[in-house]
């Protein structure tokens, strides 16, 4: 149970880190690039796999890892921007509700049973993402692409979860997951670094030295989010179908409380309704209503 608590805590901390980065006027993309270098390095140092950076390209999952690295760095930048401009709750709902995508993929391609709770949960999740993205500014609804960033987070997170599930089913053995994840992190760093060089050399943006410690801390936290959820799964304290919804439900609830009480974020009735539906969706998808009662 300790690993589950640590997963909830560190994942919540990861989500609010981008709000702290924004408040301190740190360029999020610079911190994100450094973060992936740190997270990838920690992964290769701590892995029990025989895979090393020298044998990476001999692995059958290498191209999936490279593709996911590009998705990782892109989605994390959008999460950072969404957190800074629309709030922690918006980014977290879009991120956590993406669980419906791997569930849908499992139903379509892995012969998982299509049940009424799954249908209800998926519909509730889609409505929740829409409602929680509906932000107002000085009484006027933001019309220009106000829905686009949360939608990108939703889709990218779903692609990531579905692809990792595919890798676990067909490509990875018991010891290679750490190396696979580290490859994703390092690929995200490489592509992010290329973009960062373009920003610095061509666009003449200034590099912020304070992005270095921010990126290091973010990288340690990022690595921790994956490390503790894997440890929680391996501890077998409960079935994954129950553990994941409890994990997501707790992160979403805690993030919302912190966003309102600590960062004084204002949520409309539609936002609160969206958050409520997202929590209900997680309960339904995980079968937690039956589990609890």
PyMOL commands that set and color helices and strands:
alter all, ss='L'
color gray80, all
select helices_A, chain A and resi 2-23+28-46+56-58+62-86+88-96+99-109+116-132+148-170+177-201+210-235+240-261+269-285+288-292
alter helices_A, ss='H'
color red, helices_A
select strands_A, chain A and resi 136-137+140-141
alter strands_A, ss='S'
color yellow, strands_A
deselect
rebuild
show_as cartoon
